[in-house]
Amino acid sequence: MDRRIVITGIGVVTPIGIGCEQFWTNLLEGRSGIAPVKTFDTSAYNVHRGAEVKEFDAEEYVLNLDAAHLGRASQFAIAAARLALADAGVEIGSLDRKRAGVSMGTTSGEPREVERFDDAYVSKNLDRIGPEFIQLYPCHVIAAHVASELNFAGVNTMIPTACAAGNYAIAHALDVMRAGRADLMLAGGSDAFSRITFTGFARLGAVAPEICQPFDRFRKGMIPGEGAGVLVLEPFDRARRRGARIYAEVGGYGLSCDAHHMTAAHPEGAGAERAMRHALADSCTNPEDVSYISAHGTGTPTNDRLETIAVKRLFKDEAYRIPISSIKSMIGHTMGAASAIEAAVCALAVFSNRVPPTMNLNEPDPECDLDYVANTARELPVNVAMNNAYAFGGNNASLILRKGELLN
């Protein structure tokens, strides 16, 4: 079945704002959500900063389940889903719940629940851990909790492909809808700030001491973050019939695996290039038609250099024309939520013809010599946006979003 699928709603929970409007305003203004970590004591570490969601009240969004018995990633996911549905103007009661589905991505699932168990074990207080623990920590519960909260009885999938998981989840939702197996899909990703994730990246020496500086000559690493991003996807004809605002069409996607190393990317960016190439082919898009690229852009020396190489390999001379930015400079690396939030950014860029800046880019690395939109947002025609995400395990995922007006 040939169905054109569009984005009609955006919901985000981020370190610089909850809800599409606040987030987009702060992003374009270059505001940072990076600050000293408050979730746990970092005195034993040599790095102390993160990007945490502030002033989040789960009970504002979790209306049917018990918010106190949900992990933070599930709370974020439900909040982003409700915000996306409200933004799309969708009344939940008007949906055929058997044809309304959820596709979510994550890196760590509910790591705080694992930490809680570990703390109880170490302190010999396992009697504090009730039987509900087994229902809280596996990563699949995030999508299940969204479906249960909203009474969505259609396709329900959780994809734990690390930092590319949001793009993978959106790609899966696109397949479901292209095949005619759903009338509406909620697609995105969610992850919560945790000691497990923070410790892992800190031990790798990948965490920057102060700020995230993607593509800067003096960049020192990434900043761990948290959040959620959810998109409402529906067929174009259905969206048009109900008079919905269309942010963008999801033109297509490309997936690949480096098959090279569990944590190190391919030294020539081969897997990243393949994902981008497949996305262009799946969406029938020519390289010269791409107006903007949302980079993975973690701020680590290796990632930024190899991403630059991959873009050049695919786009050749066109690579120097395309504006590129990394929002991780402001919201940190939100793990499985990262590419979902960045997909929302691409949709907003296509819709508004504005692209966010790469903050803290003061002296570009000579090896990162593309147009990385330094420090100031830019107004320009954005007809086609590419969203790139690369993850541990060599998992690569690229999306193509394009203007709704191009639909006919």
N, C-alpha and C positions, 0 to 999 in steps of 0.2 A: 504494500500500500504506500503510495507516494503522498505523504502528508508534510506540510510545511509547519514547523513548530516554532512558536514565539514565546518570548518572556513577557509576562504581563504583571508580575509582582516581584518585588525585591524586599527581603528581610535580612537585616544584619545586626549582629551583636558584636561590637568591636571595642578595642581600648580607646578609640577616639569618638565613640558615639554609638547609641543604640537607636536603630531605625534609619531608614534610607536618607532622609533629609539631613539630619544632624551629622551623620557619617560623611555624606558627600560634601557638605559645606566645610567641615573641618579638614577633610582630605585636600580639597582644592586650596585651602588656606595654608596647607603645610603644617598643620598642628601635629604634635607628637603625643603618643600615648605611652611612651617609654619612661619609666620611673623606677625608684628603688622597689624591690620586691616586698610585698606585704603578705603574701599567702603563707610563707613559712620563713623561718630564720635562716639567713644566708651567711651567717658569720663564719661558718666552716668552709666557705667557698672563697675563691679569689675573684669572683665576679658577683655582682649584687643587683643587677638591673634586669627588668623584664617589662613586658607589655601586658598588663592585666586589665580586665574589664572592670569598670568602676560603677558604683551606684546601681547595681543590678539587683532587682527584687523579683525572684522567680514567681512569687505568688501573683504578680500582675499578669502573668501569661499562662501559668499552669492552673487551669480552672476545673479540670475534671479529675486529674490524678492528684496524689498527695505530693506536693513539691518537696517536702522534707524527706521523702523516701525515694528521691531521684538523685542521680549523680549530676554534677555541675554541667557536664557536656550535654546530657539529656535536657536539662533545664534550658541551656542556651539554644539547643536545636528546636525545642518547642516554641521558645520565644521568637526565634527567627522565622519559623514556619507561620506562626500567627501574624507576625508583622507582614510577611510576604502576602498572605491571603488578604489581609486588610488593604494592603497597598494595591492589590489586583482588583479589589472590589468584589471578591468572591464570597458569597454567603455559603457557609459550609452546609447548611441544611438543604440548599438547592442542588447539591451534587449527588450523583449516583455513587454512593460510597464504595461500591464494588469495582468502580472504574476510576477511583481516585487512589493514587499510590505515592510511595515515599522511596527515594533513593538517596542515601546519605553516605558520606565518606568520613573517615577518621584516621588519625595516626595511632592514638593510644587508647581509645575507648573511654573508660572511666578509671583512670589511674589513681585518683584519690581514694577510691574504694579499696584498691589493692594496698595503698599506703596505710589506710586505716586498719586493714587486716594485719599487715606487717607490724605496725606499732603495737597492736594488741598481743600479737605473738611474742614479740621481744619483751614486752612488759609482763608476760604471763597473765594476760587478762582476756583470754579468748572468749570468756563467757559474755563479754560485752558485744560480741559479734553475733547477730541473730541470723536465722535461716534466710532472711531476705538478701543477704550478701551475695548469694549465688545468682540472684536476679538483677543485681545492680552493676557488677563489674564487667561482664563480657561485652565486647564492643557492639554486638548486634542489638543490644537493648536500646541504643540511641534511636535507631529508626523505628523499632517496635514501640518505644514510648511516644514518639511523635504520632504514629498511627493510632495508638490507643487513646491518646489525648483528643485527637480529632475525629475518631471513629472512621478512619480510612481503611477500607477492607480490600483494597486492590494490591498490586505489586508492592512488596516491601523488601528492600535490599540494603545491606550494609557493606561498604567496600573499604577495607582497611589497607589501602595502598599508600600509606605514609603521607608524605607532603604533597603528593599529586592526587590524593583521594577525592577532593572536591570535584576536580575536572573529570575523574573517572565516573563519579556518581552522576554528574550531569550527562556524560556520554551515554551511560546506561539508560538513564531516563529518556534520552532522545531516541535510543533504539526501541524502547518500549512503546513510545508514542508513534514513531514511524510505522511500527507494526500494527498499530490500531488496538493495542491492548489496554489503553487507558485514555480517559478524556482529560485528565489533569494529573500532573506529577509535581510533587515537591522535591526539589533536587538541590543538594548542597553538601556542606560538611560542618563538623563541630569538634572542638577539642578544648579541654580545660587545662589551665596552668597546673603543673604538678612538680613535685620533687624528682620524680622518676625521669621526666623529660629534661628538666633543667640540669640534673646531675649528668645525664648521658651526654648532652651537648657540651657541658662544662668539662667533662673528662676528655672529650675529643679535642679540647682547646679551640672550639668553634664559636664560643660566646664572646662578643665584644665587651670591653670593660665599661663603656659609656654610651655610645651611640651606634646606630647601624648606618653604614655609609656605602651602599651599593655602588659599584663601579668607580669608586674613588681610589686614587693611588695609595692612600694611607688607611684603607679599610682594614678592620681588625676582626670582623666576624659578624655573626647574626645575633639577634636578640630574641629569646624565646617569648612567645605570646600565647594568647587564647582568644576564642571567639567562635562565632558561627555565621554562616551565610546560607541562605535558602532562596531559591528562585521558584516562581510559579511558571511552569511550562504548560502550554495548551496549544491545540491546533489553531492555525491562523483563521480558518473559516469559523470556528467556534468563538474565538476572541472577537472577530469582526462582527458576528451576529449580535453579541451582547454589548457591543460598543466599548470594548476594553481599550485602555491605553496600551500600546505596544512599545516596549522599550527597544527590542531588537529581535531579529530572527536568529535561532541557533542553526547556523548553516551546516556545520559538520564538526567532526573531531578526528584526531589521530592519536593512536597509542603505540608505544614501543617499549622494548626493554633493552638496556645496554648489554645485558648478559656479560658483564665485565667484572664488577666488584660490588660487594654489598654496600659500601659507603662511598667509594670513589667513583665519580662519573667517568665515562669514556674519555680518554685524553684528547680526542679530536671532536668531541661532541656529536658522535655519529648517531647515537640513539635519539638525542634531542632533535637533530636535524630530521630524522625519519618521522618522528611524531608530527613535526610541523608540516612536512611534505604530505603526509597522509591526511592531515586536516585540510590542507588546501585542495587535495584531490577529492576528498569526501564532500566538500562544500562547493566544488566546481569553481574555485577561486584562483585567479592568476596572482603570482607574487606581486606584480605591479599594482594590484588592486588593494593591497593591505595598507590601511591608513595609520594604524597604531598597533603597538605590541605592548601588552602588559607582561613584563619580564618576571621570571621566577626570582631573580635578583636578591639573593639572601644576604649579600654583603661579605661572604667569605671569599678569600682570594681566589680559590680554585673555581667555585661556582660561577662567579661573574666573568672570569676569563673564558671559561669553556662555553658559557651561554653566548658570549660575543662571537666566538669562533663558529658555533652552530648556526647563528643567524647569518653570518657572512657566507658560510658554506651553501646555505639554501638560497638566500636572496642576492648574493653576489653584489654587484654595484648598487642595486636597489636598497641594500641594507643601510646605506648611509643616508638615505632619504627618509626613512621611517622613524617617527618619534617613538621612543621607548621609555617606559618608566617602571620603577619598583616602589610599590606602596609599603613594602616591608620596612622602608626607612622611617615610616611613621607609626605603623601598627605592629612592628615586629613580625616574627614568623609564627603565624597562628596554626601551624601544623596542618592537620587534615582540613581545617577550615580555610586555609590560605587561598587555594585556587578557586574555591567557591566565592569567597569575598572578592577576589580579583575578577571573577567572571561577572559579578555584579558591577564592578568598576567598568569593565568593558561595555556592558549594556548601558550604563549611564553615560559613558563617553560617546557611544554611538547615538544615544538619544539626545544629548545636550551639545555635542560638538565641542567638548572640553576634555582635556586629559590632565590627570594629576601630575605633580612633580615627583622627581626623585630627590628627596631632601638630603642634606649633608654632603652633597656632591660638590666639593670645592676645588679639587684638583683631579681631573679625570686621569685614570690609569691609561698610559699610552697604549696598552693592549686592549683597553675597552674604549675604542675610539668612535663609537656610534653616537647617535643623537639621543642621549639619555635624559632629556628634559630636566635640566638641573635647577632645582630649588624654587621654581615658579611655575604654576599651572599655565597651560597654554590653550588658547582657543583656536580651533582649526576644524576643517571638515573631516569627520570620521564616518566613513561609509562602511568600512570593514575593520574589525578589531580582532587580533589574535591574542589568546590567553595561554601562556606557557607555564607548565608546572613539572618539576623534576624531583624525584624522590630517591631515598635509600632503596637499595635493591635494583637500581637502574630503571625504575618505573618512570616513564615520561608520558605526558598527556597534554595535548594542545587542542584548544577550541577555536572555532571561527564564529564570530557574531557579526551580523550586518543589519543595516537599517531596515526598519519595518516598511518604510515607504518603497523599498525595492521589491516588495511582494506584489505580485499581480496574478 
